[in-house]
Amino acid sequence: MTHRNAHLWHASEDLVARYAEGVLPEPDAWSLEKHVEGCAGCASRVSAAVRGTAAGAVLAQVRAAVLESAPAPESAPALVAAGAPGSAGATGVTGWRAPSRIARLLWAAGPAVRGAWLPAVLGVAVAALALSYGAGFPGARALLLAVAPVVPVAGVALSYGPHADPLHEVTAATPAGGLRLALTRTVAVLVVSLPLLTLAGLLLPASGAPAAAAWLLPGLALALASLALASFVGCRAAAGVTGGGWLCAVLPPVAVAPGGAVTARLADQLSRCLDGTAAQAGWAAAAVLSAALLTARRPAYDRPLRP
């Protein structure tokens, strides 16, 4: 089907021909479509093969109609001068593709690097610091540890699904979509939230609360559990179950505590949930089980998830 040269591979003529004719098996077609995103040579050959089929004429007519109805971009001269594809000033494929690669990276990372979610995480960290050093609240670390595991769950819920992508139905069926995209965005969420909230916890007085990093395994486990559950009920409902379950496990004992003992009761409850080898081992096991369930449920991500 293909031939390899060191770490590179290119589509064979037979593969390109079968793709153009529409008879290539779906997994091979996905692989070829992903490959041509970064291989100009194979992209040109595939494009030429498709243009030579009966569908090529129809596609050419559609393309011409779209171009005729589209307004001329005001930045066209600047693009030509900068080296747009097909222009005399073009400097090469690599230089032109750099902006699009950055755009794809920002899109793949989701709200972890764009939108209001990053400021919200920063707001949680700053609020905890202000509560401790500005208002003199002694239980700021305990309160932060109670909220921190829910933050990645919220990030996962906001970053994937029909509510996050207008083209979710399309991207879910592409090689770069589905579970791969969901995991990419989850990693971006964790990379942003884990260091920020852990650093904020380190800057806060302990006041009987667990260590600042004690929430990391629970946060990871809850994020993976949300992804696994989302394959059944959708991202937002899954986040509500996992995040709500955590809050229900931590906060009810605090609600019945006397006024002056709220901080101590919250710290004690968090110690039961987070402190010690047994508690951390339990969260590690939950993370592994959630990852295993997510692997088993991977085909569900090949279809659009529920809202």
LOFI-310664 format. One record per residue (C-alpha): residue number from 1; z, x, y; residue in one letter. Coordinates in nm, 2 decimals. Last residue first. Example, Ala and Ser with C-alpha at 12.3 -4.5 7.8 and 13.67 -1.06 7.14 Angstrom:
2
vexdo=2 pz=0.71 px=1.37 py=-0.11 nuti=S;
vexdo=1 pz=0.78 px=1.23 py=-0.45 nuti=A;
//
This chain:
307
vexdo=307 pz=2.38 px=-2.48 py=1.76 nuti=P;
vexdo=306 pz=2.31 px=-2.45 py=1.38 nuti=R;
vexdo=305 pz=2.14 px=-2.13 py=1.28 nuti=L;
vexdo=304 pz=1.76 px=-2.08 py=1.28 nuti=P;
vexdo=303 pz=1.64 px=-1.95 py=0.95 nuti=R;
vexdo=302 pz=1.64 px=-1.60 py=0.81 nuti=D;
vexdo=301 pz=2.01 px=-1.59 py=0.89 nuti=Y;
vexdo=300 pz=2.08 px=-1.81 py=0.59 nuti=A;
vexdo=299 pz=1.92 px=-1.54 py=0.37 nuti=P;
vexdo=298 pz=2.21 px=-1.31 py=0.45 nuti=R;
vexdo=297 pz=2.48 px=-1.53 py=0.30 nuti=R;
vexdo=296 pz=2.56 px=-1.29 py=0.02 nuti=A;
vexdo=295 pz=2.59 px=-1.00 py=0.26 nuti=T;
vexdo=294 pz=2.81 px=-1.21 py=0.49 nuti=L;
vexdo=293 pz=3.03 px=-1.29 py=0.20 nuti=L;
vexdo=292 pz=3.07 px=-0.92 py=0.12 nuti=A;
vexdo=291 pz=3.13 px=-0.84 py=0.48 nuti=A;
vexdo=290 pz=3.40 px=-1.11 py=0.50 nuti=S;
vexdo=289 pz=3.56 px=-0.98 py=0.19 nuti=L;
vexdo=288 pz=3.57 px=-0.62 py=0.33 nuti=V;
vexdo=287 pz=3.71 px=-0.74 py=0.66 nuti=A;
vexdo=286 pz=3.98 px=-0.95 py=0.49 nuti=A;
vexdo=285 pz=4.07 px=-0.65 py=0.27 nuti=A;
vexdo=284 pz=4.11 px=-0.44 py=0.59 nuti=A;
vexdo=283 pz=4.32 px=-0.71 py=0.74 nuti=W;
vexdo=282 pz=4.55 px=-0.72 py=0.44 nuti=G;
vexdo=281 pz=4.57 px=-0.34 py=0.44 nuti=A;
vexdo=280 pz=4.68 px=-0.36 py=0.81 nuti=Q;
vexdo=279 pz=4.95 px=-0.61 py=0.73 nuti=A;
vexdo=278 pz=5.08 px=-0.42 py=0.42 nuti=A;
vexdo=277 pz=5.08 px=-0.08 py=0.60 nuti=T;
vexdo=276 pz=5.29 px=-0.20 py=0.88 nuti=G;
vexdo=275 pz=5.25 px=-0.39 py=1.21 nuti=D;
vexdo=274 pz=4.98 px=-0.65 py=1.28 nuti=L;
vexdo=273 pz=5.08 px=-1.00 py=1.18 nuti=C;
vexdo=272 pz=5.46 px=-0.96 py=1.15 nuti=R;
vexdo=271 pz=5.47 px=-0.73 py=1.45 nuti=S;
vexdo=270 pz=5.27 px=-0.99 py=1.65 nuti=L;
vexdo=269 pz=5.54 px=-1.25 py=1.57 nuti=Q;
vexdo=268 pz=5.81 px=-1.02 py=1.68 nuti=D;
vexdo=267 pz=5.64 px=-0.93 py=2.00 nuti=A;
vexdo=266 pz=5.58 px=-1.30 py=2.07 nuti=L;
vexdo=265 pz=5.94 px=-1.38 py=2.00 nuti=R;
vexdo=264 pz=6.06 px=-1.10 py=2.23 nuti=A;
vexdo=263 pz=5.84 px=-1.22 py=2.52 nuti=T;
vexdo=262 pz=5.94 px=-1.58 py=2.48 nuti=V;
vexdo=261 pz=6.31 px=-1.51 py=2.46 nuti=A;
vexdo=260 pz=6.41 px=-1.60 py=2.81 nuti=G;
vexdo=259 pz=6.27 px=-1.95 py=2.80 nuti=G;
vexdo=258 pz=6.39 px=-2.03 py=2.45 nuti=P;
vexdo=257 pz=6.13 px=-2.01 py=2.17 nuti=A;
vexdo=256 pz=5.95 px=-2.32 py=2.05 nuti=V;
vexdo=255 pz=5.61 px=-2.22 py=2.20 nuti=A;
vexdo=254 pz=5.64 px=-1.86 py=2.08 nuti=V;
vexdo=253 pz=5.65 px=-1.97 py=1.71 nuti=P;
vexdo=252 pz=5.33 px=-2.16 py=1.78 nuti=P;
vexdo=251 pz=5.14 px=-1.87 py=1.94 nuti=L;
vexdo=250 pz=5.05 px=-1.62 py=1.67 nuti=V;
vexdo=249 pz=4.91 px=-1.81 py=1.37 nuti=A;
vexdo=248 pz=4.75 px=-2.08 py=1.58 nuti=C;
vexdo=247 pz=4.59 px=-1.81 py=1.80 nuti=L;
vexdo=246 pz=4.44 px=-1.65 py=1.49 nuti=W;
vexdo=245 pz=4.31 px=-1.98 py=1.35 nuti=G;
vexdo=244 pz=4.16 px=-2.07 py=1.68 nuti=G;
vexdo=243 pz=3.97 px=-1.75 py=1.69 nuti=G;
vexdo=242 pz=3.84 px=-1.80 py=1.33 nuti=T;
vexdo=241 pz=3.77 px=-2.17 py=1.35 nuti=V;
vexdo=240 pz=3.64 px=-2.18 py=1.71 nuti=G;
vexdo=239 pz=3.42 px=-1.87 py=1.65 nuti=A;
vexdo=238 pz=3.27 px=-2.04 py=1.34 nuti=A;
vexdo=237 pz=3.20 px=-2.36 py=1.55 nuti=A;
vexdo=236 pz=3.03 px=-2.15 py=1.81 nuti=R;
vexdo=235 pz=2.83 px=-1.94 py=1.57 nuti=C;
vexdo=234 pz=2.69 px=-2.21 py=1.35 nuti=G;
vexdo=233 pz=2.84 px=-2.40 py=1.06 nuti=V;
vexdo=232 pz=2.74 px=-2.24 py=0.73 nuti=F;
vexdo=231 pz=2.59 px=-1.90 py=0.83 nuti=S;
vexdo=230 pz=2.84 px=-1.90 py=1.12 nuti=A;
vexdo=229 pz=3.11 px=-1.86 py=0.86 nuti=L;
vexdo=228 pz=2.99 px=-1.51 py=0.77 nuti=A;
vexdo=227 pz=2.94 px=-1.41 py=1.13 nuti=L;
vexdo=226 pz=3.28 px=-1.54 py=1.23 nuti=S;
vexdo=225 pz=3.45 px=-1.36 py=0.93 nuti=A;
vexdo=224 pz=3.29 px=-1.04 py=1.05 nuti=L;
vexdo=223 pz=3.43 px=-1.08 py=1.40 nuti=A;
vexdo=222 pz=3.77 px=-1.18 py=1.26 nuti=L;
vexdo=221 pz=3.78 px=-0.88 py=1.04 nuti=A;
vexdo=220 pz=3.68 px=-0.64 py=1.32 nuti=L;
vexdo=219 pz=3.94 px=-0.78 py=1.56 nuti=G;
vexdo=218 pz=4.20 px=-0.78 py=1.29 nuti=P;
vexdo=217 pz=4.12 px=-0.41 py=1.22 nuti=L;
vexdo=216 pz=4.14 px=-0.32 py=1.59 nuti=L;
vexdo=215 pz=4.45 px=-0.51 py=1.68 nuti=W;
vexdo=214 pz=4.70 px=-0.24 py=1.60 nuti=A;
vexdo=213 pz=4.54 px=0.00 py=1.85 nuti=A;
vexdo=212 pz=4.79 px=-0.07 py=2.13 nuti=A;
vexdo=211 pz=5.08 px=-0.02 py=1.89 nuti=A;
vexdo=210 pz=5.30 px=-0.32 py=1.82 nuti=P;
vexdo=209 pz=5.51 px=-0.49 py=2.09 nuti=A;
vexdo=208 pz=5.87 px=-0.40 py=2.15 nuti=G;
vexdo=207 pz=5.83 px=-0.35 py=2.52 nuti=S;
vexdo=206 pz=5.53 px=-0.12 py=2.47 nuti=A;
vexdo=205 pz=5.46 px=-0.05 py=2.83 nuti=P;
vexdo=204 pz=5.09 px=-0.09 py=2.92 nuti=L;
vexdo=203 pz=4.85 px=0.19 py=2.97 nuti=L;
vexdo=202 pz=4.78 px=0.22 py=2.59 nuti=L;
vexdo=201 pz=4.70 px=-0.16 py=2.59 nuti=G;
vexdo=200 pz=4.44 px=-0.11 py=2.86 nuti=A;
vexdo=199 pz=4.28 px=0.17 py=2.66 nuti=L;
vexdo=198 pz=4.27 px=-0.06 py=2.35 nuti=T;
vexdo=197 pz=4.11 px=-0.34 py=2.56 nuti=L;
vexdo=196 pz=3.84 px=-0.12 py=2.70 nuti=L;
vexdo=195 pz=3.77 px=0.08 py=2.38 nuti=P;
vexdo=194 pz=3.74 px=-0.22 py=2.15 nuti=L;
vexdo=193 pz=3.55 px=-0.46 py=2.39 nuti=S;
vexdo=192 pz=3.24 px=-0.26 py=2.46 nuti=V;
vexdo=191 pz=3.16 px=-0.11 py=2.13 nuti=V;
vexdo=190 pz=3.27 px=-0.43 py=1.95 nuti=L;
vexdo=189 pz=3.02 px=-0.65 py=2.15 nuti=V;
vexdo=188 pz=2.74 px=-0.40 py=2.10 nuti=A;
vexdo=187 pz=2.82 px=-0.39 py=1.72 nuti=V;
vexdo=186 pz=2.81 px=-0.77 py=1.72 nuti=T;
vexdo=185 pz=2.48 px=-0.77 py=1.90 nuti=R;
vexdo=184 pz=2.32 px=-0.54 py=1.65 nuti=T;
vexdo=183 pz=2.48 px=-0.74 py=1.36 nuti=L;
vexdo=182 pz=2.32 px=-1.06 py=1.49 nuti=A;
vexdo=181 pz=1.99 px=-0.89 py=1.54 nuti=L;
vexdo=180 pz=1.98 px=-0.76 py=1.18 nuti=R;
vexdo=179 pz=2.11 px=-1.10 py=1.05 nuti=L;
vexdo=178 pz=1.81 px=-1.28 py=1.18 nuti=G;
vexdo=177 pz=1.57 px=-1.10 py=1.41 nuti=G;
vexdo=176 pz=1.39 px=-0.76 py=1.40 nuti=A;
vexdo=175 pz=1.18 px=-0.87 py=1.09 nuti=P;
vexdo=174 pz=1.09 px=-1.20 py=1.27 nuti=T;
vexdo=173 pz=1.20 px=-1.54 py=1.15 nuti=A;
vexdo=172 pz=1.52 px=-1.56 py=1.36 nuti=A;
vexdo=171 pz=1.32 px=-1.44 py=1.66 nuti=T;
vexdo=170 pz=1.11 px=-1.76 py=1.67 nuti=V;
vexdo=169 pz=1.38 px=-2.02 py=1.62 nuti=E;
vexdo=168 pz=1.60 px=-1.83 py=1.87 nuti=H;
vexdo=167 pz=1.33 px=-1.83 py=2.14 nuti=L;
vexdo=166 pz=1.56 px=-1.98 py=2.41 nuti=P;
vexdo=165 pz=1.82 px=-1.73 py=2.29 nuti=D;
vexdo=164 pz=2.20 px=-1.76 py=2.35 nuti=A;
vexdo=163 pz=2.25 px=-2.14 py=2.29 nuti=H;
vexdo=162 pz=2.02 px=-2.13 py=1.98 nuti=P;
vexdo=161 pz=2.23 px=-1.86 py=1.82 nuti=G;
vexdo=160 pz=2.36 px=-1.51 py=1.89 nuti=Y;
vexdo=159 pz=2.55 px=-1.35 py=2.18 nuti=S;
vexdo=158 pz=2.80 px=-1.61 py=2.29 nuti=L;
vexdo=157 pz=2.97 px=-1.66 py=1.96 nuti=A;
vexdo=156 pz=2.98 px=-1.29 py=1.89 nuti=V;
vexdo=155 pz=3.14 px=-1.22 py=2.22 nuti=G;
vexdo=154 pz=3.40 px=-1.50 py=2.16 nuti=A;
vexdo=153 pz=3.49 px=-1.33 py=1.83 nuti=V;
vexdo=152 pz=3.51 px=-1.00 py=2.00 nuti=P;
vexdo=151 pz=3.76 px=-1.14 py=2.25 nuti=V;
vexdo=150 pz=3.97 px=-1.33 py=2.00 nuti=V;
vexdo=149 pz=4.13 px=-1.01 py=1.86 nuti=P;
vexdo=148 pz=4.24 px=-0.92 py=2.22 nuti=A;
vexdo=147 pz=4.43 px=-1.23 py=2.31 nuti=V;
vexdo=146 pz=4.76 px=-1.18 py=2.12 nuti=A;
vexdo=145 pz=4.74 px=-0.80 py=2.17 nuti=L;
vexdo=144 pz=4.71 px=-0.86 py=2.55 nuti=L;
vexdo=143 pz=5.01 px=-1.09 py=2.55 nuti=L;
vexdo=142 pz=5.22 px=-0.83 py=2.36 nuti=A;
vexdo=141 pz=5.10 px=-0.57 py=2.60 nuti=R;
vexdo=140 pz=5.20 px=-0.78 py=2.90 nuti=A;
vexdo=139 pz=5.54 px=-0.86 py=2.77 nuti=G;
vexdo=138 pz=5.75 px=-0.70 py=3.05 nuti=P;
vexdo=137 pz=5.60 px=-0.89 py=3.34 nuti=F;
vexdo=136 pz=5.66 px=-0.69 py=3.65 nuti=G;
vexdo=135 pz=5.41 px=-0.89 py=3.86 nuti=A;
vexdo=134 pz=5.20 px=-0.60 py=3.98 nuti=G;
vexdo=133 pz=5.26 px=-0.34 py=3.71 nuti=Y;
vexdo=132 pz=5.26 px=-0.57 py=3.40 nuti=S;
vexdo=131 pz=5.06 px=-0.87 py=3.51 nuti=L;
vexdo=130 pz=4.82 px=-0.64 py=3.70 nuti=A;
vexdo=129 pz=4.76 px=-0.43 py=3.39 nuti=L;
vexdo=128 pz=4.70 px=-0.74 py=3.18 nuti=A;
vexdo=127 pz=4.47 px=-0.89 py=3.44 nuti=A;
vexdo=126 pz=4.27 px=-0.57 py=3.46 nuti=V;
vexdo=125 pz=4.21 px=-0.57 py=3.08 nuti=A;
vexdo=124 pz=4.11 px=-0.94 py=3.07 nuti=V;
vexdo=123 pz=3.89 px=-0.90 py=3.38 nuti=G;
vexdo=122 pz=3.71 px=-0.61 py=3.22 nuti=L;
vexdo=121 pz=3.63 px=-0.83 py=2.92 nuti=V;
vexdo=120 pz=3.51 px=-1.10 py=3.16 nuti=A;
vexdo=119 pz=3.30 px=-0.85 py=3.36 nuti=P;
vexdo=118 pz=3.13 px=-0.76 py=3.03 nuti=L;
vexdo=117 pz=3.07 px=-1.13 py=2.93 nuti=W;
vexdo=116 pz=2.91 px=-1.24 py=3.26 nuti=A;
vexdo=115 pz=2.55 px=-1.14 py=3.19 nuti=G;
vexdo=114 pz=2.43 px=-0.81 py=3.05 nuti=R;
vexdo=113 pz=2.56 px=-0.52 py=2.83 nuti=V;
vexdo=112 pz=2.76 px=-0.71 py=2.57 nuti=A;
vexdo=111 pz=2.56 px=-1.02 py=2.66 nuti=P;
vexdo=110 pz=2.28 px=-0.93 py=2.42 nuti=G;
vexdo=109 pz=2.24 px=-0.58 py=2.27 nuti=A;
vexdo=108 pz=1.89 px=-0.67 py=2.15 nuti=A;
vexdo=107 pz=1.78 px=-0.78 py=2.49 nuti=W;
vexdo=106 pz=1.91 px=-0.46 py=2.65 nuti=L;
vexdo=105 pz=1.74 px=-0.26 py=2.38 nuti=L;
vexdo=104 pz=1.41 px=-0.45 py=2.42 nuti=R;
vexdo=103 pz=1.42 px=-0.39 py=2.80 nuti=A;
vexdo=102 pz=1.48 px=-0.02 py=2.74 nuti=I;
vexdo=101 pz=1.19 px=0.00 py=2.50 nuti=R;
vexdo=100 pz=0.97 px=-0.19 py=2.74 nuti=S;
vexdo=99 pz=1.05 px=0.07 py=3.02 nuti=P;
vexdo=98 pz=0.97 px=0.36 py=2.78 nuti=A;
vexdo=97 pz=0.64 px=0.22 py=2.66 nuti=R;
vexdo=96 pz=0.43 px=0.35 py=2.94 nuti=W;
vexdo=95 pz=0.55 px=0.71 py=2.91 nuti=G;
vexdo=94 pz=0.50 px=0.71 py=2.53 nuti=T;
vexdo=93 pz=0.15 px=0.56 py=2.54 nuti=V;
vexdo=92 pz=-0.01 px=0.82 py=2.76 nuti=G;
vexdo=91 pz=-0.07 px=0.92 py=3.12 nuti=T;
vexdo=90 pz=-0.28 px=0.62 py=3.22 nuti=A;
vexdo=89 pz=-0.44 px=0.68 py=3.55 nuti=G;
vexdo=88 pz=-0.79 px=0.57 py=3.45 nuti=A;
vexdo=87 pz=-0.64 px=0.24 py=3.34 nuti=S;
vexdo=86 pz=-0.64 px=0.09 py=2.98 nuti=G;
vexdo=85 pz=-0.26 px=0.09 py=2.96 nuti=P;
vexdo=84 pz=-0.10 px=0.12 py=3.30 nuti=A;
vexdo=83 pz=-0.06 px=0.47 py=3.44 nuti=G;
vexdo=82 pz=0.15 px=0.46 py=3.75 nuti=A;
vexdo=81 pz=-0.15 px=0.41 py=3.97 nuti=A;
vexdo=80 pz=-0.27 px=0.12 py=3.75 nuti=V;
vexdo=79 pz=0.07 px=-0.04 py=3.76 nuti=L;
vexdo=78 pz=0.10 px=-0.01 py=4.13 nuti=A;
vexdo=77 pz=-0.24 px=-0.17 py=4.17 nuti=P;
vexdo=76 pz=-0.13 px=-0.46 py=3.94 nuti=A;
vexdo=75 pz=0.20 px=-0.53 py=4.12 nuti=S;
vexdo=74 pz=0.08 px=-0.85 py=4.29 nuti=E;
vexdo=73 pz=0.01 px=-1.00 py=3.94 nuti=P;
vexdo=72 pz=-0.30 px=-1.22 py=3.93 nuti=A;
vexdo=71 pz=-0.20 px=-1.57 py=3.86 nuti=P;
vexdo=70 pz=-0.24 px=-1.69 py=3.50 nuti=A;
vexdo=69 pz=-0.50 px=-1.96 py=3.43 nuti=S;
vexdo=68 pz=-0.79 px=-1.72 py=3.36 nuti=E;
vexdo=67 pz=-0.57 px=-1.49 py=3.15 nuti=L;
vexdo=66 pz=-0.45 px=-1.78 py=2.94 nuti=V;
vexdo=65 pz=-0.80 px=-1.91 py=2.88 nuti=A;
vexdo=64 pz=-0.93 px=-1.56 py=2.79 nuti=A;
vexdo=63 pz=-0.65 px=-1.52 py=2.54 nuti=R;
vexdo=62 pz=-0.71 px=-1.86 py=2.38 nuti=V;
vexdo=61 pz=-1.09 px=-1.78 py=2.35 nuti=Q;
vexdo=60 pz=-1.01 px=-1.44 py=2.20 nuti=A;
vexdo=59 pz=-0.77 px=-1.60 py=1.95 nuti=L;
vexdo=58 pz=-1.04 px=-1.84 py=1.84 nuti=V;
vexdo=57 pz=-1.29 px=-1.56 py=1.79 nuti=A;
vexdo=56 pz=-1.04 px=-1.36 py=1.60 nuti=G;
vexdo=55 pz=-0.96 px=-1.65 py=1.36 nuti=A;
vexdo=54 pz=-1.29 px=-1.61 py=1.20 nuti=A;
vexdo=53 pz=-1.21 px=-1.24 py=1.12 nuti=T;
vexdo=52 pz=-1.33 px=-0.93 py=1.31 nuti=G;
vexdo=51 pz=-1.07 px=-0.97 py=1.58 nuti=R;
vexdo=50 pz=-0.80 px=-0.95 py=1.32 nuti=V;
vexdo=49 pz=-0.94 px=-0.62 py=1.19 nuti=A;
vexdo=48 pz=-0.96 px=-0.47 py=1.54 nuti=A;
vexdo=47 pz=-0.60 px=-0.57 py=1.62 nuti=S;
vexdo=46 pz=-0.48 px=-0.42 py=1.29 nuti=V;
vexdo=45 pz=-0.66 px=-0.09 py=1.36 nuti=R;
vexdo=44 pz=-0.53 px=-0.08 py=1.71 nuti=S;
vexdo=43 pz=-0.17 px=-0.14 py=1.60 nuti=A;
vexdo=42 pz=-0.20 px=0.12 py=1.33 nuti=C;
vexdo=41 pz=-0.29 px=0.38 py=1.59 nuti=G;
vexdo=40 pz=-0.04 px=0.26 py=1.85 nuti=A;
vexdo=39 pz=0.26 px=0.29 py=1.61 nuti=C;
vexdo=38 pz=0.59 px=0.17 py=1.75 nuti=G;
vexdo=37 pz=0.55 px=-0.21 py=1.74 nuti=E;
vexdo=36 pz=0.29 px=-0.16 py=1.47 nuti=V;
vexdo=35 pz=0.56 px=-0.09 py=1.21 nuti=H;
vexdo=34 pz=0.76 px=-0.41 py=1.27 nuti=K;
vexdo=33 pz=0.44 px=-0.62 py=1.21 nuti=E;
vexdo=32 pz=0.36 px=-0.41 py=0.90 nuti=L;
vexdo=31 pz=0.71 px=-0.47 py=0.75 nuti=S;
vexdo=30 pz=0.69 px=-0.84 py=0.83 nuti=W;
vexdo=29 pz=0.35 px=-0.86 py=0.66 nuti=A;
vexdo=28 pz=0.48 px=-0.68 py=0.36 nuti=D;
vexdo=27 pz=0.78 px=-0.92 py=0.33 nuti=P;
vexdo=26 pz=0.54 px=-1.22 py=0.37 nuti=E;
vexdo=25 pz=0.28 px=-1.12 py=0.10 nuti=P;
vexdo=24 pz=-0.06 px=-1.03 py=0.25 nuti=L;
vexdo=23 pz=-0.32 px=-1.30 py=0.22 nuti=V;
vexdo=22 pz=-0.37 px=-1.38 py=0.58 nuti=G;
vexdo=21 pz=-0.72 px=-1.22 py=0.60 nuti=E;
vexdo=20 pz=-0.61 px=-0.98 py=0.88 nuti=A;
vexdo=19 pz=-0.31 px=-0.88 py=0.67 nuti=Y;
vexdo=18 pz=-0.52 px=-0.83 py=0.36 nuti=R;
vexdo=17 pz=-0.76 px=-0.60 py=0.56 nuti=A;
vexdo=16 pz=-0.47 px=-0.40 py=0.71 nuti=V;
vexdo=15 pz=-0.31 px=-0.34 py=0.37 nuti=L;
vexdo=14 pz=-0.65 px=-0.24 py=0.22 nuti=D;
vexdo=13 pz=-0.71 px=0.00 py=0.50 nuti=E;
vexdo=12 pz=-0.38 px=0.16 py=0.45 nuti=S;
vexdo=11 pz=-0.10 px=0.13 py=0.70 nuti=A;
vexdo=10 pz=0.06 px=0.44 py=0.83 nuti=H;
vexdo=9 pz=0.37 px=0.63 py=0.73 nuti=W;
vexdo=8 pz=0.58 px=0.89 py=0.90 nuti=L;
vexdo=7 pz=0.89 px=1.09 py=0.78 nuti=H;
vexdo=6 pz=0.69 px=1.36 py=0.60 nuti=A;
vexdo=5 pz=0.35 px=1.21 py=0.56 nuti=N;
vexdo=4 pz=0.36 px=0.88 py=0.37 nuti=R;
vexdo=3 pz=0.09 px=0.66 py=0.24 nuti=H;
vexdo=2 pz=0.08 px=0.28 py=0.24 nuti=T;
vexdo=1 pz=0.00 px=0.00 py=0.00 nuti=M;
//
